[in-house]
Amino acid sequence: MAKSVEKIIADTFLDLASALESGSFGAAKIILTAIGSEHGEENMIHGAKMAAARGVHVIYAGTHTCDGVTTVTANTENDAHNIMESMLGSGEADGAVTMHYPFPIGVSTVGRVITPAKGKAMYIATTTGTSSVDRVESMVKNTLYGIITAKACGVSTPSVGILNVDGAHQVEMALKELKKNGYDINFAQSGRSDGGSIMRGNDLLAGTCDIMVTDPLSGNILMKMLSSFTTGGSFESLGWGYGPGIGEGYDKLVLILSRASGAPVVAHAIEFAAELVKGRYREVAAREFAAAKKAKLNDVLELIRAKSAGAHATKSAAITAPPKEVVTAEISGIEIVDIEDAVAALWQEHIYAQSGMGCTGPIVMVSNANLKRAEGILVTKGYVGE
């Protein structure tokens, strides 16, 4: 007999509660940066305490304290991020949960939500950052990132659906080519009568697939809606947050929260990080990237690039970068399709710059000393408004 919706929801949360209470997160040490929440530090320390009570070793970078949580004092957001970077680099922390982080191009985050129709967990690939400046290539990579994340969290053969956004059919063709070449992708079938692996809005609500592939800006909107639809939008109360930054060769475990994330989501995000540590996500990533490359991933991506190649890429590739320097200042307001050209425009003026993604979209990163001059150049060249 088919389970009722109520039974499915109950079983989902019972399974989750059982895993949490069993202390199954191991000895993972996760640092949470607490400064900057729209709901204040009380909200963040409450989330940290909840995760610690469920078996995670939580390090809290902020000003509050509570039993069971290790606090490292940080009075500003910048202080908290410096502590986080230091502890990740030294191995004092295995992973981090934070509200803002400028991932490099090529790295994007995989979120996890509870879908409302049946209470089923679903991974959204991806939700912040960007895997590529080309939309189709980005979504193909997002598929791999979603598979890596789901497998590291114990979903052995995750089903993959592609949200019906621009480029979805091109993504489907590229993924089917990978599957034909030997990379095992378990395509989901839409719950609508015509089926297929292109997912409709109904499938999003029902959790038809384990991994919903989309572009990060759409994914970010989906995360916000599915996390806060019961609260009116100002307090994200459901799910596990915007997830880990995944990318080939990227070895930091940094998970993203919204500044609107409530304590339950804060706690779940910390647990999500601990799950990934326990699941040896780096090993899973290395294995999946190797398998995809064996299935001619690079050839598939090159074909995508060849189809969308244009003047922007040609112009940017011809400019040599100036000597590398530390870049900590951010310039936002640049369209993703222009981000590499904007970097090249600064190189042309002998300013070292890197592209990245902030919590609100693409950014160009430069040194603090060059910030004002770089902003002026990008305004003059039309990449950002005055």
C-alpha positions in Angstrom: 0.0 0.0 0.0 1.3 3.5 -0.9 2.3 5.6 2.1 0.3 8.7 2.9 2.0 12.1 2.6 1.8 12.4 6.4 3.6 9.0 6.8 6.3 10.0 4.3 7.0 13.2 6.2 7.0 11.5 9.5 9.4 8.8 8.3 11.7 11.4 6.8 12.1 13.3 10.1 12.3 10.2 12.2 15.2 8.9 10.1 16.9 12.2 10.3 16.3 12.4 14.1 17.7 8.9 14.5 20.9 9.8 12.6 21.3 13.0 14.7 20.8 11.3 18.0 23.1 8.4 17.2 26.2 10.8 17.2 26.9 9.6 13.7 28.7 12.7 12.7 32.0 11.4 14.2 34.7 13.8 15.4 34.2 16.4 12.7 35.1 19.9 13.9 33.0 22.6 12.2 33.5 26.4 12.7 30.6 28.7 12.5 31.1 32.5 11.8 28.3 34.2 13.7 28.7 37.9 12.9 26.3 39.4 10.4 23.0 37.5 10.9 19.9 39.5 10.4 18.5 37.7 13.4 21.5 38.4 15.7 24.0 36.3 17.5 21.4 34.8 19.8 20.0 33.0 16.8 23.4 31.8 15.7 24.5 30.5 19.1 21.2 28.7 19.5 21.8 26.9 16.2 25.4 26.1 17.3 24.1 24.7 20.6 21.5 22.5 18.7 24.2 21.0 16.4 26.5 20.4 19.4 23.8 18.6 21.2 23.4 16.3 18.2 27.1 15.2 18.3 29.0 17.8 16.2 32.1 19.5 17.6 31.1 23.1 17.0 33.6 26.1 17.1 31.8 29.4 17.4 33.5 32.5 16.0 31.6 35.4 17.7 31.0 37.0 21.1 28.5 34.6 22.7 29.2 31.4 24.7 27.2 28.4 25.8 27.9 24.9 27.2 29.0 22.3 24.7 30.3 24.9 22.2 33.9 26.1 21.8 33.9 29.9 21.4 36.7 31.8 19.7 36.1 35.5 20.2 35.5 37.5 17.1 34.1 41.1 17.3 33.6 41.7 13.5 32.7 39.7 10.5 36.2 40.2 9.1 37.8 38.9 12.4 35.5 35.8 12.2 36.5 35.1 8.6 40.2 35.5 9.4 39.8 33.0 12.3 37.9 30.7 10.0 40.6 30.8 7.3 43.3 30.2 9.8 41.6 27.2 11.4 40.7 25.6 8.1 44.3 26.1 6.9 45.8 24.6 10.1 43.4 21.7 10.3 41.9 22.9 13.6 38.6 22.9 11.8 37.5 20.3 9.2 34.9 22.6 7.7 33.2 25.9 8.1 29.7 27.4 7.9 29.5 31.1 7.1 27.1 33.7 5.7 29.3 35.2 3.0 32.3 33.8 1.0 33.8 34.8 -2.4 34.2 31.5 -4.1 36.4 31.5 -7.3 34.8 30.9 -10.6 34.6 27.1 -11.0 33.3 26.6 -7.5 29.5 26.6 -6.7 27.4 25.5 -3.7 25.0 22.6 -3.5 22.1 23.3 -1.2 19.6 20.9 0.4 16.0 21.5 1.1 12.9 19.8 2.3 10.4 19.6 -0.5 6.9 20.6 0.7 4.6 18.1 -1.1 6.1 14.9 0.4 8.7 16.1 3.0 11.5 14.6 0.9 15.1 16.0 1.0 16.4 17.3 -2.3 19.8 18.8 -3.4 19.7 22.0 -5.4 22.7 22.1 -7.7 23.7 24.9 -7.4 22.7 27.9 -5.2 25.6 30.4 -4.9 28.9 30.9 -6.8 29.2 29.8 -10.4 30.8 26.8 -12.0 31.4 28.5 -15.4 30.6 31.8 -17.2 28.9 29.7 -19.8 25.4 28.7 -18.6 25.2 25.2 -20.2 28.8 24.3 -19.2 28.0 25.6 -15.7 24.9 23.4 -15.4 26.8 20.3 -16.6 29.4 20.9 -13.9 26.6 21.6 -11.4 25.3 18.1 -12.1 28.7 16.6 -11.0 28.8 18.8 -8.0 25.3 17.7 -7.0 26.2 14.0 -7.4 29.4 14.4 -5.4 27.5 16.1 -2.5 24.7 13.6 -2.5 27.0 10.6 -2.6 29.2 12.0 0.2 26.0 12.3 2.3 25.1 8.6 1.7 22.8 8.7 -1.4 24.5 5.9 -3.3 22.7 6.4 -6.7 21.1 9.8 -6.6 18.6 10.5 -9.3 19.2 13.6 -11.4 16.6 16.0 -12.9 17.2 19.2 -14.9 15.0 22.1 -14.1 13.2 23.5 -17.1 15.2 26.8 -17.4 17.1 28.2 -20.4 19.7 25.7 -21.7 18.1 22.7 -20.0 17.8 20.7 -23.2 21.4 21.4 -24.1 22.4 20.3 -20.7 20.4 17.1 -21.1 22.1 16.3 -24.4 25.6 16.8 -22.8 24.8 14.6 -19.8 23.4 11.9 -22.0 26.7 12.0 -24.0 28.6 11.5 -20.8 26.3 8.6 -19.8 26.8 7.0 -23.3 30.6 7.4 -22.7 30.4 5.5 -19.5 29.7 8.0 -16.7 26.8 6.6 -14.6 24.1 9.2 -14.3 20.7 8.0 -12.9 18.2 10.3 -14.7 15.0 11.0 -12.8 11.6 10.9 -14.6 9.2 13.8 -14.2 6.0 13.1 -12.3 4.0 14.7 -15.1 2.4 12.4 -17.7 4.9 13.1 -20.4 7.9 12.1 -18.2 11.5 12.9 -19.2 14.4 14.2 -17.2 13.4 17.8 -17.7 11.7 18.8 -14.4 8.7 21.1 -14.0 7.7 23.2 -11.1 5.5 20.3 -9.9 8.6 18.1 -9.6 10.4 20.7 -7.6 7.6 20.8 -5.0 7.2 17.0 -5.0 10.9 16.2 -4.8 10.7 14.0 -7.9 14.5 13.8 -8.1 17.3 13.6 -5.5 19.3 16.4 -7.3 17.7 19.3 -9.1 20.2 20.8 -11.6 19.8 24.5 -12.4 21.8 27.7 -12.7 23.0 29.2 -9.4 20.8 32.4 -9.5 17.7 30.3 -10.0 18.9 27.9 -7.4 19.4 30.7 -4.9 15.8 31.9 -5.4 14.5 28.3 -5.0 16.5 27.9 -1.7 15.1 31.1 -0.3 11.5 30.2 -1.3 11.7 26.6 0.0 13.5 27.6 3.2 11.1 30.4 4.2 7.7 29.9 2.5 6.1 29.1 5.9 7.4 32.3 7.6 6.7 35.0 5.0 10.3 35.2 3.8 12.2 37.0 6.6 13.2 33.9 8.5 14.5 30.8 6.8 13.3 27.9 9.0 13.6 24.8 6.8 16.4 22.8 5.2 20.1 22.7 5.5 21.2 25.9 3.9 23.0 26.7 0.6 25.6 24.0 1.0 29.2 23.4 0.3 31.3 25.0 -2.4 32.3 22.2 -4.8 34.8 22.4 -7.6 37.6 20.4 -9.2 40.8 20.9 -7.1 39.0 23.0 -4.5 39.9 21.6 -1.1 38.2 23.9 1.5 34.9 22.8 3.0 33.0 26.0 3.3 29.2 25.9 3.5 26.9 29.0 3.0 24.0 30.3 5.0 21.8 33.2 4.3 21.8 36.2 6.7 18.1 35.3 7.0 18.8 31.7 8.2 17.1 30.8 11.4 18.6 28.7 14.2 17.1 25.4 12.8 18.8 25.9 9.4 22.1 27.0 11.2 22.1 23.8 13.1 21.3 21.7 10.0 24.1 23.4 8.0 26.6 22.6 10.7 25.4 19.0 10.6 25.5 19.0 6.7 29.2 20.0 7.0 29.9 17.2 9.4 28.1 14.7 7.2 30.4 15.6 4.3 33.5 15.2 6.5 32.3 11.8 7.6 31.5 10.9 4.0 35.0 11.7 2.9 33.7 14.2 0.3 37.2 14.9 -1.1 37.6 11.3 -2.0 34.2 11.2 -3.5 34.9 14.3 -5.5 38.2 12.9 -6.8 36.5 9.7 -7.8 33.6 11.4 -9.6 35.8 13.8 -11.5 38.1 11.0 -12.6 35.1 8.9 -13.8 33.6 11.9 -15.7 36.9 12.7 -17.3 37.3 9.0 -18.4 33.8 9.5 -20.0 35.3 12.4 -22.0 34.0 15.3 -19.9 36.6 17.6 -21.3 35.5 16.9 -24.8 31.9 17.4 -23.9 32.7 20.8 -22.3 34.9 21.8 -25.2 32.0 21.2 -27.6 29.7 23.4 -25.4 32.4 26.2 -25.4 32.8 25.9 -29.1 29.1 26.4 -29.7 29.0 29.5 -27.5 32.4 31.0 -28.3 32.4 34.7 -29.2 34.2 37.9 -29.1 34.3 38.2 -25.3 36.4 35.1 -24.8 38.7 35.8 -27.7 39.4 39.4 -26.5 40.0 38.3 -22.8 42.3 35.4 -23.7 44.7 37.7 -25.6 45.6 39.8 -22.5 48.3 38.7 -20.1 47.8 39.0 -16.3 50.1 41.4 -14.4 52.1 40.0 -11.4 49.8 38.3 -8.9 49.0 40.0 -5.6 46.7 39.5 -2.6 43.2 40.6 -3.5 40.7 41.2 -0.7 38.6 44.1 -2.0 35.4 43.3 -4.0 33.7 45.1 -6.8 30.1 43.9 -7.5 27.3 44.8 -10.0 28.9 43.1 -13.0 27.0 40.7 -15.3 28.2 37.1 -15.2 28.7 37.1 -19.0 31.0 40.1 -18.6 33.0 39.0 -15.6 36.1 37.7 -17.4 36.2 40.7 -19.7 36.1 43.0 -16.7 39.1 41.2 -15.2 40.9 41.5 -18.6 40.1 45.2 -18.7 41.9 45.7 -15.4 44.8 43.5 -16.5 45.1 45.8 -19.5 45.5 48.7 -17.1 48.2 46.8 -15.1 45.9 46.0 -12.2 45.9 42.4 -11.0 42.4 41.1 -10.5 40.5 37.8 -10.1 36.9 36.9 -10.7 34.7 35.4 -8.1 31.2 35.1 -6.8 29.9 36.9 -3.7 26.6 36.2 -2.0 24.7 38.5 -4.3 26.4 37.7 -7.6 29.6 38.0 -9.6 32.5 40.1 -8.2 35.9 41.2 -9.3 38.5 41.0 -6.5 41.4 43.5 -6.4 43.8 44.7 -3.7 42.6 47.4 -1.3 45.2 49.8 -2.8 43.8 49.4 -6.3 40.1 49.4 -5.4 39.3 53.1 -6.2 41.2 53.1 -9.5 39.8 49.7 -10.5 36.2 50.9 -9.8 36.8 54.0 -11.9 38.1 51.9 -14.9 35.2 49.5 -14.8 32.7 52.4 -14.6 34.4 54.1 -17.6 34.4 50.9 -19.6 30.7 50.3 -18.8 31.0 47.1 -16.7 29.5 48.7 -13.6 27.2 51.7 -13.1 28.2 54.9 -11.3 
